[in-house]
Amino acid sequence: MDTMTIDCLDRDTIRRYRQRMDNLRPGHVWSELAVEDFLHRIGAMARDTDGKLRPTAAGLLMFGHEYEIVREFPHYFLDYQEHDRSATEDERWTDRIVSSSGDWSGNICDFYFRVYNRIAQDIKVPFKLEGTDRIDDTPLHKALREALANALIHADYYDRRGLVIQKWSDKIRIANPGAFRINVQEALVGGVSDPRNESLIKMFNLINVGERAGSGLPSIRTVWQKQGWQEPEIVESLNPDRTTLVLPLAANKVAAKSGDKKAAESLVLSQRSERTTFFNI
């Protein structure tokens, strides 16, 4: 990082990020700053021992060119796959976005928006009206943003294997390198967090992506319960450390059949006792 300069960062990504922030936070005190000063304020650049501004690790991940990112993070790799059917999970993808393709920046900021837009366009939920205005941003869309941002923020980019997101018609699976860093029960209750990349949280929060620390899993679970969908499943594997979140996009069968919310909750509890699944995000 000592030899990197602002030229290691993608100017177009920074421009789009600043435009989003300006739209969401008009008149913010940082909006008129020069690019390097702005990046310094948000934690994407820091001064070295000679007083020169250089990209931080978080700034490189968020805004960098992929070929520069892998100089610092050799195992860095982002992969989004779309599959036609859920019956054969190992079948070849039908569409794919990877960070190493060379036809886009490859950084996590651009990856987030490319992938979220692909996922969100297929989520069929009723829109709401606020007065006479149509509101398309539902709690489900917010939960999807939370799940995607959490994976990107909490990934261990020095670890082996990259971040992989797979989408089928009935579920989304998000797997990122790195184990979760707090107790499972604390994660389920919420309010406690030990983030791996705090500067990334700040950068995403400034464009209204992600909630307060420690609220991710509880908010996602609540939304899924209100949708009447099967419980999200989170599995942690070790050596190499990896955290996988599965988001079913299908109704809880007991609840759908009987219309009994308690029956649905009973099924979720019995499933938990039978499988070696750890909920931690």
N, C-alpha and C positions, 0 to 999 in steps of 0.2 A: 504493500500500500504506500510505502514511502516514496515511490517513484511515479505514482499515478497522479494525473491532473484531471481537470474538468473535461478534457478531451476524451477521457475514458467513458464519459456519460453520454447518453443519447439526448441530443438537444430537443428533438421532437417529443420524446417522452416527457421531458421537463416542461415543455411548452403546454402540452395537453394537461399535465397535472396542475400547472398554475392556472390554466383556464377553468378547470373544474373547481379549484379552490376559490377563485374569484367569483364564480357563479354561485357557489354555496355560501361564501363569506364575503359579500361585497363590502368594500371599504376597509378590509383588514389592513392592519398597520404594516404587514409585510408585502402587500400587493405591489407597491411601487419600488421595491428593492431591486438592485442589480442581481443578476442570476446567481453569482457566487455568494453574495450576502444572503439571499433568500435560502439557498441550499445550506448555508451555515446555520441559519436560524432553525431550520427543521431537522437538523442533525444529519444531513446528507454529506456535509463536508465539515472538516475540523482543521485547526491549525497544527502544523507539525512543530518540531523543536526550533525551526528557523522562522516560524511565524507564517509560513505559506499554507494556504488553504488546499487541502487534498481530500479526495472522496473518502468517506468512512466505509466500513464494511457494509453497513446498512444502506448507505447511499449508492454504493456500487451494485448491490443486489436490486435495489428499487429502480434505479435509472440507468444502469450500465449497459454497454454493449456486451452481448453474450461472450464474445471472444476475449473481452477484458475480464469478465466475471470469472471465467474458468482459470485465469492466471492465479487468482486468490483462492477460488473454490474449485479444485480440479474435478470433483464429482458432481458439480452443479448440472442438473438436467431437469427440465419441466416438460411434462408429457400429458396431453389431453387426448382422449380417444372416444369416439362415438361408435357404438355397436348397434346392429339392427335388432338382435333378439337377446333375451336374457337366458334362454335355455342352454346355449352353448357359450359359456363365458370365455373360453379360450379361442373363439373364432377371431379371425383377422378383423381389425377395425375397419369401419366404412369411411371415417374421416378422422383427421388427426392434426394436432398443433403441437410442435416441439420447439424448444428453445434454441436448438442448434441448426435450424433449417437455413438460416442466413437471409431469409427474405423479410425478416422483421427484427426488432431490437433484441428479443430474447430475454428481457429483464422481467422481474416479477410484477411490476406495475402494469405493463402492457399485457402480460399473460393473464393477469386477473381480469381485466376488462374484456379481453377476447373470449375467455372461457365463460365468464358470467353471462355475457350476452348470448352465447350459444345455449347455455343451460336454461336461462330464463325464458327464452322464446318458446320453449316447448312445455312450460309449466302452465297448465290450464286451470286458472282459478278465477272465480267471479270478481269483476272489478267493483269498486264502490263509487258512490257519488258523494261529493262534498259540495252541497249547494247544487249548482248545475255543472260542476267540473267533474270529469271522470278521473278517478284515482287508481292508477294501475300498480302502484307500489304497495303491495300487500305485506302482512307479517311473514308470509311464506317466502317472498322474494328477499326480505330482510334476513331471514334465517339462512337462506342459501348464500347470501353475501357473507354472513358471519362464518359459515362453515368453510367457504373457500378462503377467506382472509385468514382465518385461524390456521389453516394448513400452511399457508405461505409464510405467516409470521412465525409460527412455532417450529418450522422445519429446521433440522440441523444440516446446513448446507456443506459442512465439512465431512459428513458421514457418507458412507457408501450408498449407492442406489439413489435415484432421483425421486422427485415428487410426481406421482402418477394419478390422474383423474380419469375414471372410466364411466361412461354414461350409457345405460340401457334404457329401454322404454319404461321399465318398472323400478329402476334404482340408479343411484349414483354412488360410486365408490371412490373415496379420496384417501390415498396412502402417501404419507410423507415420512422422510427419514428423521429419526430421533424419537426417544421415548418421552412420555409426559413426565413433568417434573414435580407434580404434587400428588398427594394421597387421593385415591379414587373417590372416596366418600366426600372429601372436600370439593372435588370437582363437580360432583353431582349436586351438591347443595348450592355451590356458587359463592361468589364474593371473595374467593382466595385465588391468587394467581402467582405464578413464578415464570414469567415470560422469558423465552430464550433471546428474543430480539426486541428490546423495548423501543428502540428508535424506529423500527418498522411499524410498531403499534401507533406511535405518534404520527408518522407520515400518513398512514391509512386513516386515522381518526380525523385528520385535517381535511380530508375529502369525504367525511361522513361514512367511512367504511369501517365496520367493526364497532362493537359496543365497549362498555367499560370493562376493565380487566376482571376476569373471573366470572363473567356472565354468559359465556359462549354456550356451553353444553345445556344449562338449564333453559335458556331461551329457545334453543333449537328443539329440545324435547317438548317444551310446552306447545310450540307451533305444530309439531307433528301430532301430538295428542289431539289438538283442536281440529286438525284435518281428518282425524279418524284413521290415520295411517299406522302401519306397523312401527314399532319402536326403533329409533336409530340404534345401530350397533357399533360399538367401538372396540377394536381388538388391538392389543399391544403385543408385539413380538420382539424378541431380543436376539442380538448377535447375528445380523446387524439389527440395531434398534429401529423399530418402525411402528408407527401408529396409523391404523386404518379406520376410517369412518365410513359406514355404509348407511345411506339414506334411502329407505324404501319409498317408492312413490305409489304404493298400493295400499288399499284399505286393510285394516285389521279384520281378518275373516270372521272372528267371533262377533266383533262389534257390528260388522256389516250385516251379518245374518240375523242377529237377535235384536239389534238396536239397543243393547244393554251396555252402558259404559262400564259398569262394574265387571261385567264378564270380560270385556276387553282388557281391563287392568289386570284381572286374574291371569289371563293368558300371558301377558307380558312378564309377570312375576314368575310363572312356571317356566317360561322359556329361559329366564335368567338363571334359574337354578340348574338347568340341564346342560347348559353350554358354558364353555370356558371363555367367557367374554368379559372384558374389563372396560368399564365406561370411564374414560378419562380424556378430556380435551382442554 
